[in-house]
Amino acid sequence: MTGTGTLLRELDRWDAEGLTATIWWRDDDLQRPTPALEPLLAMAEATEWVPGLAVVPEGADMGGLAARLAGAGTELLVHGFAHRNHAADGEKKCEFPASRALDDKCGDARAALSALRDAFPELLLPCFVPPWNRIAADLVEALPGCGFRGLSTFGPRQASSAVPGLRCVNTHSDVIDWRGTREFVGSGAVAAALAAHLEARRTGQADPAEPSGLLTHHLVMVGEDWRALEALMLEVKSHRAVELIAPHDCFLPVEDLG
């Protein structure tokens, strides 16, 4: 059975059990309005689905982004500070590793939130998306004190709150084959990954309440990739068990975070 067929069959199971399959969308590495952003915005319009665009603050064209995203139906998240590797030799790439001083990490996190909040007061959610989906435990604990109310990485979450006051909602289907071709994995593989997380939610092997997350990377995707992905998500959206939700549905309201 193809990945798409596997996903649709899993959604049928959700429907049969009276469940709603919530799915959200995050895209990483935004800094400026380039032609590569246009297919993403076209898919957002076609699917009527609000993406969470993770913005790297340092070097970002704030004015250009504000002009292009006005009325475009997007929400913004904080993608680290500079997307700069601070990992020690031999460690995987990480902007906020355990080996880096906590004061420096907190300083960058606060500066990132402040810069994006000033530039996008209506679009920004106080959600931290660490570059390379890696973050040291000491910064996770400190993020609420830095002004953040959300955290998003990759893989099934361990708890709905990473620490008190910090809601965790991750992504689970990355559309790029980073370890191989570094290109689009294909709609079948995207569907299979979504199906796997949905099945884990339905059967209690993963948190049933965590929305399943699609992760795109507009800077390395081409038009053909977006057309295939859009066709898949339009088919998924048409299933009566599915609700395509916005980032604010994942991370707001924050009053109940304990």
N, C-alpha and C positions, 0 to 999 in steps of 0.2 A: 504494500500500500504506500502511496506517495505521502510526503510530509503533509501536504494540503489535505489529503483524504484522512490522514490520522488526526489532524486538528479538527476537521469537521465532525468526525466520529466522536471525538472527545466532547465537543460542544453539544452533540446530541445527548450524550450522557448527562451533561449539566442540565440540559432542558428537561430530560426525563425525571431528574431528581428535584426539579423546581428551583434550581440554582441560577445565579447570575454571574457570568464570567466577566469580571471587570479587567480591562486592559488599558494601560497607559503608555505614553510615548515620550522618550527622552532623546535628544540629539546633542552631541558634545562638540566642543572646540570652536564655538562661534566667537569671532572677534570683529568682523566687518561684513557689510552687505556685498557679497561677491556673487557672480553668476551661479556658483554652486549652490547658493541658498535658494534660488528660485524654484527648482523642482520640489524641494521640501515644502515651500509655501503653497505650491500648486497642489500637492498631495493633501496638505492640511485643509485647503479649501474644498477639494473634491470629496474628502471623507467627512468633512465637518468635525474634525478631530483636533483638539488643541494640543500642540506639542510643547514640551518643556525644553527650551533652548538653554543649554549650559554655556554661559559666557565666561571667557577668560578675560579678567579686567585689565591686566597690564597690556598696554599697546592697543587696546580696543578702540575702534572708531565709534565712540558713544553717540555722537551727533548723527552719523550716517545710519547707525542701527536704529536709533530712535525714529528717524524719518521713515525708514523702510518698514519697520515693524508696527508703526501706528495703524491701528485698525486691521492688522493682519491676522488676528486671532491666535496669538502665541502668548506664552508665559515664560519668564526667564528664571534661571537658577544660577548659582554661583559656582563656577568651575575653577576652584583653586584661586590662585592669585596670578601667577605668570606661566603656569604649565611648565615649570622648570624643574629638572631632576636634581634632587638634593640627597639621593641615596648614596650610601657608602659604596666603595668598590666591592664588587661581587654581589651586591643586592639588586633586586629588581627595581626598575625605575619608580620613583615616588617623590612627589613634591613635599610631602609631610611625613617623613619616616621617623621611626623611634629614635634614630641616631641624631636627629636635628633638635636643637634646643626648643623647648616648649614655648618660651617667650617669643622666639622668632616665628614659630608656626602660628601662634595666636595673633601676633602682630599682622602677619599677612592675611589671615582669615578676616580679621576686623577691617583691615583696609579694603579688602575685596568687597565685603558686604557694604561698606560705606560708599565706595565709588559707584557700585551698581545701583544702590538705593537712591543715590542722588540723581543718577542719569535716567533711571526707569522707575520712578516711584509708583506707577500704576501697574507695571508688568512684573516686577520682581517678587519672587517668593523667597523667604529667608531659609533656603535649602542649600546645603553644601554638597557639591559633587566633586570629590577629590580626583585629580587627574590620575589616569591609569587605574582608577577604581581602588586605590590603595591609600590607607590612612592609619596612622599610629593610634593606639588605644588612648594615649594621654590626650591627644587633641580631640578625639571623640568626646571624652569626658568634659573637655573645656568648651566645646562648641556652644552649648546654651549660654555660657557666660560671655561669649563673643557675639551674641545676638541671633544665633541660628535656632530654628525650630524644626528643621528637617535635615536628613542625611540620606543620600542615595548612592549606592555603589552597584555591584553586580553579584547576582546569585541569590538564592532564597535567604530571607532574613532569619535571624535567630529569635528576634523578639520585635514587637511592634514599636517599642521605644529602645533605641540603642543605649541611651542613658535617660534618666528622668528629664522630661522636657524636650526630648529630641526624637521625633518620629522617624522611623526608618522605612522607606519604601524603595526597593531596588529594581533593577532591570534583569531580564532573564533570557532574552533572545537578542544576541548581538549579530547584526547583519553583515559584519566584515570578518573574514578569515585572517585574523592577525598573525597566526602562527604558520600560515601557509602562503596563499597567493596574495594576501593583503587586499583582496577584492571582495565584492559582493558574494555571499555564500549561496545565493539563489533563494527564491521564494519557498521552495520545498523545505530547505534547511531551517529557514526562519519559522515556518509553520510547525515543523517538528519540535523545535525548541519551545515554542509557545505551548504546544500540546503537552510536552513533558512537564512543564511547570503547572499547567492547569490540572493535569492528572494528579500530580503530587498534592496540590491544594485540595482537590476533591476527595482524595483518599486519606488525607490527614498526614501525609509524609512531609508536607510543607505547611506553613501558616495559611489556613484557608482564607483569611481576611486580607492577605497581601495581594494587591492587584498585580497581575502579570505585566511585566515591562518589556516593551520593544525599545532597543537601543540602536539608533542610526548615527552615521557620521557623514554629514553632508559634504565635507571637504574631500573625501575619497570616493564618493559615489558619482555615477554618471547617469545620464538620462534613462538609459535602458534599465538600470537598477531600480530607479524610482518608479518607472512604469510597471515593472513586475511587482514591486512592493505595494503600490497603490491598488493594483488589481486584486492582490491577495487580501488586503485590508477591507476593500469594498465588499468582497465576498464574505469575509468574517463578520463585518458590520451587519450584513443582511440576516445573519443568524439570530433567531429570537432569544437565544440565551446570552447574547453578548451586549455589553455596554462599554463603549469606548469613552473613557473618562479623562478629565483634564488634570494637570498637576495639582491644581488647588483642591481637587477632590481627594488627592492623596495626602496632602500636607496641611490642609486647613479644614476646620478650625483647630486651633492649638490649645483651647482652654482645657480640654480633657486630658492633656498630656500630664502624666504623673511621674 
